[in-house]
Amino acid sequence: MITFDTHELSALASDLGRMSARSTGAMIGVFKAGGEELVQTWAANARSTSGEHGKHYPDSIDSEMQIGKDIVIEVGPNPAKPQGGMSFENGSRNQPPHLDGQRAADTVIPLIDRRIDAALAHLGL
């Protein structure tokens, strides 16, 4: 898995305990949609860079949502899926880094931030 700097999202998630159930529900929807968009963008990037040797890699990208004290969306190659455990993102001695996930995050995370702001504004927060 790859880790992204999401300190603003983490700070928001920690504040959810002080928000109403309505706002928490709105944030869950924003995070879930954002996670799916990140999966789709990452997989599309991977399709353009992985070539024949990585033909299964794009389909290994998935997401998992965990809701507890925080809302967490984990996105990345699932090692239980074909080629999910290979080192396409960061590269290896056999290939350079593809950075498909990083490029996806650079595109999608700002969109998620704006959707969070819009959802909070809609709720009057």
CYANA upper distance limits for C-alpha pairs under 8 A (distance plus 0.5 A):
  1 MET  CA     75 VAL  CA      7.88
  1 MET  CA     76 GLY  CA      5.83
  1 MET  CA     77 PRO  CA      6.89
  1 MET  CA     78 ASN  CA      8.43
  2 ILE  CA     75 VAL  CA      8.41
  2 ILE  CA     76 GLY  CA      7.09
  2 ILE  CA     89 GLU  CA      8.46
  2 ILE  CA    101 GLY  CA      8.05
  4 PHE  CA    102 GLN  CA      8.34
  4 PHE  CA    105 ALA  CA      8.03
  6 THR  CA     10 SER  CA      6.58
  7 HIS  CA     11 ALA  CA      6.54
  8 GLU  CA     12 LEU  CA      6.74
  9 LEU  CA     13 ALA  CA      6.63
  9 LEU  CA    113 ASP  CA      8.11
 10 SER  CA     14 SER  CA      6.71
 10 SER  CA     70 ASP  CA      8.01
 11 ALA  CA     15 ASP  CA      6.94
 12 LEU  CA     16 LEU  CA      7.04
 13 ALA  CA     17 GLY  CA      8.50
 13 ALA  CA     69 LYS  CA      8.39
 13 ALA  CA     70 ASP  CA      5.56
 13 ALA  CA     71 ILE  CA      6.25
 14 SER  CA     69 LYS  CA      7.54
 14 SER  CA     70 ASP  CA      6.28
 15 ASP  CA     19 MET  CA      7.43
 16 LEU  CA     20 SER  CA      8.29
 16 LEU  CA     23 SER  CA      8.30
 16 LEU  CA     24 THR  CA      6.60
 16 LEU  CA     70 ASP  CA      8.04
 17 GLY  CA     69 LYS  CA      7.79
 19 MET  CA     23 SER  CA      6.65
 19 MET  CA     24 THR  CA      7.15
 20 SER  CA     24 THR  CA      6.84
 21 ALA  CA     25 GLY  CA      6.59
 22 ARG  CA     26 ALA  CA      6.88
 23 SER  CA     27 MET  CA      6.71
 23 SER  CA    120 LEU  CA      7.83
 23 SER  CA    123 LEU  CA      7.34
 24 THR  CA     28 ILE  CA      6.69
 25 GLY  CA     29 GLY  CA      6.91
 26 ALA  CA     30 VAL  CA      6.86
 26 ALA  CA    119 ALA  CA      7.15
 27 MET  CA     31 PHE  CA      6.53
 27 MET  CA    116 ILE  CA      7.39
 27 MET  CA    119 ALA  CA      7.86
 28 ILE  CA     32 LYS  CA      6.45
 28 ILE  CA     71 ILE  CA      7.69
 29 GLY  CA     33 ALA  CA      6.56
 30 VAL  CA     34 GLY  CA      6.47
 30 VAL  CA    112 ILE  CA      7.58
 30 VAL  CA    115 ARG  CA      7.16
 30 VAL  CA    116 ILE  CA      7.11
 30 VAL  CA    119 ALA  CA      8.43
 31 PHE  CA     35 GLY  CA      6.48
 31 PHE  CA     71 ILE  CA      8.25
 31 PHE  CA     73 ILE  CA      7.49
 31 PHE  CA    112 ILE  CA      7.90
 32 LYS  CA     36 GLU  CA      6.81
 32 LYS  CA     65 MET  CA      7.63
 32 LYS  CA     73 ILE  CA      7.81
 33 ALA  CA     37 GLU  CA      6.65
 34 GLY  CA     38 LEU  CA      6.60
 34 GLY  CA    108 VAL  CA      7.70
 34 GLY  CA    109 ILE  CA      8.22
 34 GLY  CA    111 LEU  CA      8.48
 34 GLY  CA    112 ILE  CA      6.27
 35 GLY  CA     39 VAL  CA      6.72
 35 GLY  CA     63 SER  CA      6.90
 35 GLY  CA     73 ILE  CA      6.65
 35 GLY  CA     74 GLU  CA      8.20
 35 GLY  CA     75 VAL  CA      7.21
 36 GLU  CA     40 GLN  CA      6.72
 36 GLU  CA     62 ASP  CA      8.45
 36 GLU  CA     63 SER  CA      7.47
 37 GLU  CA     41 THR  CA      6.56
 37 GLU  CA    108 VAL  CA      7.54
 38 LEU  CA     42 TRP  CA      6.39
 38 LEU  CA     75 VAL  CA      7.82
 38 LEU  CA    104 ALA  CA      6.64
 38 LEU  CA    105 ALA  CA      7.14
 38 LEU  CA    108 VAL  CA      6.51
 39 VAL  CA     43 ALA  CA      6.51
 39 VAL  CA     61 ILE  CA      6.54
 39 VAL  CA     62 ASP  CA      6.20
 39 VAL  CA     63 SER  CA      7.17
 39 VAL  CA     75 VAL  CA      7.01
 39 VAL  CA     76 GLY  CA      7.81
 40 GLN  CA     44 ALA  CA      6.58
 41 THR  CA     45 ASN  CA      6.65
 41 THR  CA    104 ALA  CA      5.94
 41 THR  CA    108 VAL  CA      8.38
 42 TRP  CA     46 ALA  CA      6.60
 42 TRP  CA     58 PRO  CA      8.16
 42 TRP  CA     61 ILE  CA      7.78
 42 TRP  CA    100 ASP  CA      6.09
 42 TRP  CA    101 GLY  CA      5.58
 42 TRP  CA    103 ARG  CA      8.10
 42 TRP  CA    104 ALA  CA      5.59
 42 TRP  CA    105 ALA  CA      8.47
 43 ALA  CA     47 ARG  CA      6.63
 43 ALA  CA     58 PRO  CA      5.02
 43 ALA  CA     59 ASP  CA      7.27
 43 ALA  CA     61 ILE  CA      6.66
 43 ALA  CA    100 ASP  CA      8.30
 44 ALA  CA     48 SER  CA      7.08
 44 ALA  CA     58 PRO  CA      7.65
 45 ASN  CA     49 THR  CA      7.02
 45 ASN  CA    100 ASP  CA      5.77
 45 ASN  CA    101 GLY  CA      8.27
 45 ASN  CA    103 ARG  CA      8.36
 45 ASN  CA    104 ALA  CA      7.81
 46 ALA  CA     50 SER  CA      5.97
 46 ALA  CA     57 TYR  CA      7.65
 46 ALA  CA     58 PRO  CA      5.80
 46 ALA  CA     98 HIS  CA      8.29
 46 ALA  CA    100 ASP  CA      6.15
 47 ARG  CA     51 GLY  CA      7.62
 47 ARG  CA     55 LYS  CA      7.99
 47 ARG  CA     58 PRO  CA      6.30
 49 THR  CA     98 HIS  CA      7.25
 49 THR  CA    100 ASP  CA      8.35
 50 SER  CA     54 GLY  CA      5.25
 50 SER  CA     55 LYS  CA      7.05
 50 SER  CA     57 TYR  CA      7.72
 50 SER  CA     58 PRO  CA      8.37
 50 SER  CA     88 PHE  CA      8.07
 50 SER  CA     98 HIS  CA      8.29
 51 GLY  CA     55 LYS  CA      6.73
 54 GLY  CA     58 PRO  CA      8.29
 54 GLY  CA     83 GLN  CA      7.57
 56 HIS  CA     60 SER  CA      7.21
 56 HIS  CA     82 PRO  CA      6.43
 56 HIS  CA     83 GLN  CA      6.38
 57 TYR  CA     61 ILE  CA      7.69
 57 TYR  CA     77 PRO  CA      7.96
 57 TYR  CA     82 PRO  CA      7.33
 57 TYR  CA     83 GLN  CA      5.52
 57 TYR  CA     84 GLY  CA      6.39
 59 ASP  CA     81 LYS  CA      8.46
 60 SER  CA     76 GLY  CA      8.31
 60 SER  CA     77 PRO  CA      5.49
 60 SER  CA     78 ASN  CA      5.87
 60 SER  CA     79 PRO  CA      8.01
 60 SER  CA     81 LYS  CA      5.85
 60 SER  CA     82 PRO  CA      6.97
 60 SER  CA     83 GLN  CA      7.24
 60 SER  CA     84 GLY  CA      5.51
 61 ILE  CA     75 VAL  CA      7.58
 61 ILE  CA     76 GLY  CA      5.52
 61 ILE  CA     77 PRO  CA      4.68
 61 ILE  CA     78 ASN  CA      6.53
 61 ILE  CA     84 GLY  CA      7.75
 62 ASP  CA     75 VAL  CA      6.26
 62 ASP  CA     76 GLY  CA      6.25
 62 ASP  CA     77 PRO  CA      6.80
 62 ASP  CA     78 ASN  CA      6.94
 63 SER  CA     73 ILE  CA      7.05
 63 SER  CA     74 GLU  CA      5.88
 63 SER  CA     75 VAL  CA      4.83
 63 SER  CA     76 GLY  CA      7.07
 64 GLU  CA     73 ILE  CA      6.16
 64 GLU  CA     74 GLU  CA      5.74
 64 GLU  CA     75 VAL  CA      7.18
 65 MET  CA     71 ILE  CA      7.76
 65 MET  CA     72 VAL  CA      6.17
 65 MET  CA     73 ILE  CA      5.00
 65 MET  CA     74 GLU  CA      6.93
 66 GLN  CA     70 ASP  CA      8.37
 66 GLN  CA     71 ILE  CA      6.43
 66 GLN  CA     72 VAL  CA      5.59
 66 GLN  CA     73 ILE  CA      6.92
 67 ILE  CA     71 ILE  CA      5.19
 67 ILE  CA     72 VAL  CA      6.91
 76 GLY  CA    101 GLY  CA      7.87
 77 PRO  CA     81 LYS  CA      8.41
 77 PRO  CA     84 GLY  CA      5.18
 77 PRO  CA     85 GLY  CA      7.44
 78 ASN  CA     84 GLY  CA      5.35
 78 ASN  CA     85 GLY  CA      7.39
 79 PRO  CA     83 GLN  CA      7.62
 79 PRO  CA     84 GLY  CA      4.67
 79 PRO  CA     85 GLY  CA      4.74
 79 PRO  CA     86 MET  CA      8.37
 80 ALA  CA     84 GLY  CA      7.04
 80 ALA  CA     85 GLY  CA      7.95
 81 LYS  CA     85 GLY  CA      8.26
 87 SER  CA     91 GLY  CA      5.76
 87 SER  CA     92 SER  CA      6.69
 87 SER  CA     97 PRO  CA      8.49
 88 PHE  CA     92 SER  CA      8.15
 88 PHE  CA     95 GLN  CA      8.22
 88 PHE  CA     96 PRO  CA      8.44
 88 PHE  CA     97 PRO  CA      6.65
 88 PHE  CA     98 HIS  CA      6.21
 88 PHE  CA     99 LEU  CA      8.19
 89 GLU  CA     97 PRO  CA      5.88
 89 GLU  CA     98 HIS  CA      5.45
 89 GLU  CA     99 LEU  CA      5.32
 89 GLU  CA    100 ASP  CA      6.71
 89 GLU  CA    101 GLY  CA      7.23
 90 ASN  CA     96 PRO  CA      7.85
 90 ASN  CA     97 PRO  CA      4.88
 90 ASN  CA     98 HIS  CA      7.05
 90 ASN  CA     99 LEU  CA      6.96
 91 GLY  CA     95 GLN  CA      5.87
 91 GLY  CA     96 PRO  CA      5.09
 91 GLY  CA     97 PRO  CA      4.21
 91 GLY  CA     98 HIS  CA      7.05
 92 SER  CA     96 PRO  CA      6.82
 92 SER  CA     97 PRO  CA      7.72
 99 LEU  CA    103 ARG  CA      6.69
100 ASP  CA    104 ALA  CA      6.66
101 GLY  CA    105 ALA  CA      6.56
102 GLN  CA    106 ASP  CA      6.63
103 ARG  CA    107 THR  CA      6.98
104 ALA  CA    108 VAL  CA      6.49
105 ALA  CA    109 ILE  CA      5.87
106 ASP  CA    110 PRO  CA      7.68
107 THR  CA    111 LEU  CA      7.72
108 VAL  CA    112 ILE  CA      6.82
109 ILE  CA    113 ASP  CA      6.70
110 PRO  CA    114 ARG  CA      6.84
111 LEU  CA    115 ARG  CA      6.72
112 ILE  CA    116 ILE  CA      6.62
113 ASP  CA    117 ASP  CA      6.83
114 ARG  CA    118 ALA  CA      6.64
115 ARG  CA    119 ALA  CA      6.51
116 ILE  CA    120 LEU  CA      6.64
117 ASP  CA    121 ALA  CA      6.58
118 ALA  CA    122 HIS  CA      6.53
119 ALA  CA    123 LEU  CA      6.80
120 LEU  CA    124 GLY  CA      6.66
120 LEU  CA    125 LEU  CA      5.47
121 ALA  CA    125 LEU  CA      6.04
